[in-house]
Amino acid sequence: MNEISEMKADMVKNLAILLMNKNKGMELNEALAIIFNSDTYQKVMDDKTGLYYQSPRYVLSFLDSEIKNGKIC
């Protein structure tokens, strides 16, 4: 795995942890489902955005906004 792939995997892991901490009782599989089905995830995976390089809390703000606006499938 290259460095960028590791950073992306770490971002997903950290987002899942933050989601579970924020939503007590949320299971890992539920947190990962939310992440993997989000536009935010697609942006994290896109090298051009550089979002994988940002702090997980910053990226969580995008995911939270997406959840609140009902765009998660």
C-alpha positions in Angstrom: 0.0 0.0 0.0 1.4 3.4 -0.9 1.5 6.4 1.4 -1.6 8.1 -0.1 -3.6 4.9 0.2 -2.6 4.6 3.8 -3.7 8.2 4.5 -7.1 7.5 2.9 -7.6 4.3 4.9 -6.6 6.2 8.1 -9.1 9.0 7.2 -11.9 6.4 6.9 -10.9 4.8 10.2 -10.8 8.1 12.0 -14.1 9.3 10.5 -15.7 6.0 11.7 -14.3 6.5 15.2 -15.5 10.2 15.3 -19.0 9.2 14.1 -19.3 6.5 16.7 -18.1 8.8 19.5 -20.5 11.5 18.3 -23.5 9.1 18.0 -23.3 6.9 21.1 -24.5 3.4 20.4 -23.6 3.5 16.7 -21.9 0.3 15.5 -18.8 0.2 13.4 -20.7 -1.3 10.4 -23.3 1.5 10.5 -20.6 4.2 10.7 -18.7 2.6 7.8 -21.9 2.3 5.7 -22.6 6.0 6.2 -19.1 6.9 5.2 -18.8 4.6 2.2 -22.2 5.8 0.8 -21.3 9.5 1.1 -20.1 12.0 -1.4 -17.6 13.0 1.2 -16.0 9.5 0.9 -15.8 10.0 -2.9 -14.0 13.3 -2.3 -11.6 11.7 0.2 -10.7 9.0 -2.4 -10.1 11.6 -5.1 -6.5 12.5 -5.1 -7.3 15.9 -6.7 -9.2 17.2 -3.7 -6.5 16.5 -1.2 -9.2 16.0 1.4 -7.4 12.8 2.6 -4.6 15.2 3.8 -6.9 17.3 6.0 -7.8 16.7 9.7 -10.5 14.1 10.3 -12.6 16.6 12.3 -12.5 19.0 9.3 -13.6 16.2 7.0 -16.3 15.2 9.5 -17.8 18.6 9.1 -18.4 17.9 5.4 -19.9 14.5 6.3 -22.1 16.0 9.0 -23.4 18.6 6.6 -24.1 15.9 4.1 -26.0 13.8 6.7 -28.0 16.8 7.8 -29.0 17.7 4.3 -30.2 14.2 3.6 -27.8 13.3 0.8 -26.6 10.0 2.2 -28.0 7.1 0.3 
